[in-house]
Amino acid sequence: MTLFSLAKKNIKGNFNHYFVYFVTLVFSMVIYYTFAALQHSENIQESIELSDTMRFMFGVSSVILILFVAVFVLYSNSFFTRKRKKEVGLYAILGLRKKTIAKMLFYENLMMGIIALVIGIILGTLLSKLFAMILVKLMGSTTEVDFGISAMAIIQTVIVFMVIILFTSVQGYRLIYRFKLIELFHAEKKGEPIPKVSPISAVIGVVLLVGSYWLILRPLPDDWTTEYLLRNDGVAFLALVIGTHLFFRSVTVYLLKLSQRNKSRYYRGTKLIETSQLLYRIRGNARTFTVIALLSAATISFFGATYGGYYSNEKSAKEVVPFSYSFLSKGPEFDSQVENIIEADDQHPIQAQLEIPVIQIEGTLSFQLDYDINPVKLISASTFNQAAKALNRDETVSLTGDEAAVIQPRFTEYTEATFKGESVTLQLDRGSRQLRLDHMVEGNVLPFDYPDFYVVVSHDVFAEIARQEAPLTYNVYEVENETTAQATSEKVNKLVGNDFQVSSSFYTEYKKGKEGNALTLFIYGFLGLVFLAATGSIIYFKQLTEANEATGHYEILRKIGVSKRDIRRSVKKQSLFVFGLPLTVGILHSCVILYFISNFISDLIGVNLMVPILTAIAVFIIIYTVYYAWTVNTYNRIVNR
Amino acid sequence: MKTVVEAKQIKKVYGSKGNVFSALEDIDLTVMEGEFVGIMGPSGAGKTTLLNILATIDEPTSGDIVIDGINVTKMTEEQLSAFRRDKLGFLFQDYHLLDTLTVEENVILPLALAKMNVKELERRVDEVADTFGIRDILKKYPYQISGGQKQRTAASRAIISNPSLILADEPTGALDSKSATDLLECLKDLNEHDKATILMVTHDAYAASYCNRVLFIKDGNIFTELVKGERSRKAFFNKVLDVLSALGGGAHDVI
């Protein structure tokens, strides 16, 4: 028998154990291939606004993906090799040289990797079209996806995964050399002591978790700085990580031990067996649980936040570019040229049309504000109210005399209290003019342009200042169905140039936002799926190893009168605990983190995150349920023969 | 006196057509209440197969087994589990203790599985702890105690549910002679004072000499039977040795 055929036989024989690993590996290859294909697809890039960003993002995310997959593959491999210590020991006793054994393991790993790679690429070419369609749909493009086989993506996927596979194969090869023959036969330790629980570390764990939640959830002070944020949430993050670890290491042990005290419940049916089994294993699983809980927390919260952004894109685009089209007037001829374009679009009839005069002028505030205000932009109250009405907004201002209202600068969180009782002094040609900042209104009427410091003044004051400083006039149009006005927007953009830091037309901003969010959503979504699949598969291995070690136990139990059904039920309960605990902790963490994110990222302020969070959590639970069912089934097959 | 075990024409055939091996040919066996019966025979004679079939862990190819008035060959897996839990006690060569449980928890396991109330359960533990002298080690884990202690723990577990029949498979096989004697004395006590019915498979003539009656099996058939009667244990031991040498094959692992 050649070494190759022995390796082949081993794969076949162990395929049951490898299956989930194999599926996960293939899955990550498919995702990697898709990312690479999208990165190189000119066809898709032509049809979207953000093509550069897209290439960059897919580049970065495939690197993250590959790092994660590398860790996963390495971990799984060392796991397999350790599990097969006995087998390796047997080969050694039979007189096979270490070198030969190592070579055999090397071939095994290589063969499996190559098979996975072939399947991964075949599935990748088939599925990436579907995934690309999902992306295009998310982005709201109408273009047909013509997305063939990407040679570049195939080459890239093959190279990257071959490197990983070769590396792990070599790692497996080296592992054999580190084993001592005597150890190989004692691979499964017997009589491991039951973990002792120190109440102190359990208490510290709880304190750290509660503390980090408190740090994250407490409202930001008004004058928060980046430094404050880094300190506060850095500490919170550290506490969360350590607290989570201690939670799994000590708190759960402590709780399980506590549950043993209640004898009338503990000594009832198979409860006794389950509790002691979990207690016995939980220490060894603490680190995995921690990683899984934190990883799922991060994935759920990022996914939730992005989904929230995607969800609320129209609203935030409307904030950044309030009217369908806004441009600076450059004389009647130019203006009517633009107007003709807008009027020519039958699909998007004009609902409202307005001229907004704005005075730009130097000014100083009566207090320190960490926002650049110059040049201050003045709008007359009557124009502001007209514009607000045209936009179907409820908020209006009524000002008399020297009263003025600040429009909340976009992407900031100033409140009326910030300005109340303060004033702004404007530098006019003939001396200065002081205005009282009595109010703050939300919702600007012109596209964003830094510094976004607009002050609404009364009609009379505006007229008075306008006599000294000539106002600029902006023409704005609001049209029906503005989210589809692609062609007209492109024409208008071309003609008017860059009047603002953002686009002159709502559609462009909306579409860019939608594409950007769709892209992140897509990437987080698929990265999250890979994370999830990998962690699920790691729990699966762990449970299976446990099952193999526990066959003796279950045999004893069957002999002394536990029915197969009861054993199955007991396996289910234990697996539920093992899958459910890190997931529950992860979900709790992510809710806290999301609460923080939604308060902090201005895009998400006021966005209802309920739907996206529930979606993300539901997806997590569904995938874990699949792995759970898989685990229970295999576990059962092993112990309930 | 009540009949505890009544087995008729038990056959066990392994393998399928072309490659058939018959482990038990045609065995009839009756055990009365309060008997301590030994089963001996050379390796491969079918001792353990017989025990497993009586223990309802294995099924006979044909034949009927009635234990405590119940025909076990007609029961479902579910019923058998409950039956084993309530009516049978087990003792194995390699103890079969769960190392995640303390000695105490191991002992009460059958009662916990039967969902007995805690008061009654603790009273029973208290009782058996003295019978087998494990009171001092109740809170320890199996890996912290010696082989003899482990087997006494297993024996406590076997009797805690007051089973109709205790089945022992080479219970002294892994013990040193002192521990083996202790265990056998305990079993004898249990048999004499509590009228426990015990069926023990063994290789060891010394262990067999503690029984009231010893059956010898050879090639799947009952070869002969020895009854202790009024003989001393020493005399019975010699008698057992005689039969074993006549039986052949197994003689080398007598002592």
Chai-1 contact restraints between the chains, C-beta under 6 A:
chainA,res_idxA,chainB,res_idxB,connection_type,confidence,min_distance_angstrom,max_distance_angstrom,comment,restraint_id
A,G191,B,Y143,contact,1.0,0.0,6.0,A-B,restraint_1
A,K263,B,V118,contact,1.0,0.0,6.0,A-B,restraint_2
A,S264,B,V118,contact,1.0,0.0,6.0,A-B,restraint_3
A,Y267,B,A112,contact,1.0,0.0,6.0,A-B,restraint_4
A,Y267,B,V118,contact,1.0,0.0,6.0,A-B,restraint_5
A,R268,B,K115,contact,1.0,0.0,6.0,A-B,restraint_6
A,G269,B,K115,contact,1.0,0.0,6.0,A-B,restraint_7
A,L272,B,A112,contact,1.0,0.0,6.0,A-B,restraint_8
A,S276,B,T100,contact,1.0,0.0,6.0,A-B,restraint_9
A,S276,B,L101,contact,1.0,0.0,6.0,A-B,restraint_10
A,Q277,B,T100,contact,1.0,0.0,6.0,A-B,restraint_11
A,Y280,B,T100,contact,1.0,0.0,6.0,A-B,restraint_12
A,H553,B,L98,contact,1.0,0.0,6.0,A-B,restraint_13
A,I556,B,H96,contact,1.0,0.0,6.0,A-B,restraint_14
A,K559,B,I57,contact,1.0,0.0,6.0,A-B,restraint_15
A,K559,B,F90,contact,1.0,0.0,6.0,A-B,restraint_16
A,I560,B,F90,contact,1.0,0.0,6.0,A-B,restraint_17
A,I560,B,P110,contact,1.0,0.0,6.0,A-B,restraint_18
A,G561,B,S81,contact,1.0,0.0,6.0,A-B,restraint_19
A,G561,B,R84,contact,1.0,0.0,6.0,A-B,restraint_20
A,G561,B,R85,contact,1.0,0.0,6.0,A-B,restraint_21
A,S563,B,E78,contact,1.0,0.0,6.0,A-B,restraint_22
A,S563,B,S81,contact,1.0,0.0,6.0,A-B,restraint_23
A,K564,B,E77,contact,1.0,0.0,6.0,A-B,restraint_24
